Amino acid sequence: MSYYDIDAILTDAQKVPCTFELDVPLLGYLDSSASRPLKSGTKVELPLWLSILLAVSSPSSTKSLVTLDLPSCLTPRVLNAVKADAQSVDLRNLAQHFYGLGARILELFEEEEICDVLVDCWRSRAQEIGDQAGNVGAKNSGGIGGGDGVEFLRGLDEWERELFRSAHESSRRMKSWMGEMKKN
């Protein structure tokens, strides 16, 4: 992660569920009661960057302040849907930076299944993205997001959109070069 990388900043700003392990005075407003302390066992959603800091900080030697839980976009239910048909899942609706969030979560949790699902999802969707990028303007017959090109792009997370832009630009340049070669 680069300090100036806007995608990394936005990825770290995504909210993840956390469970407070200790009572914390003056933080009740996180659970809609400003006058009371935040009780142990309270679940709240906090930005990833803050969750990590609170999880590794330890006011006592036995407990951390919070326990991180898997975000909703990486729950077993979602992972099963992705495993069943990665093309049909609207990743952007789950998390704008789905793969970035997955990568950050894998830095914190040792979840082999999540890693395998993310890699398989990327591979299967990258093929469709490459096909779509090379055929922009042609009639679409479904795929990720279905419908026309705009609908297709709506279902892509930020990494996939960058892949689409790169593949489209590459295809456009290749067609231009091929046209020049035919003229010669």
Summary of the structure (lengths in Angstrom):
residues: 184
radius of gyration: 21.1
end to end distance: 45.8
largest distance: 78.5
contacts: 509
relative contact order: 0.11
helix: 57%
strand: 9%
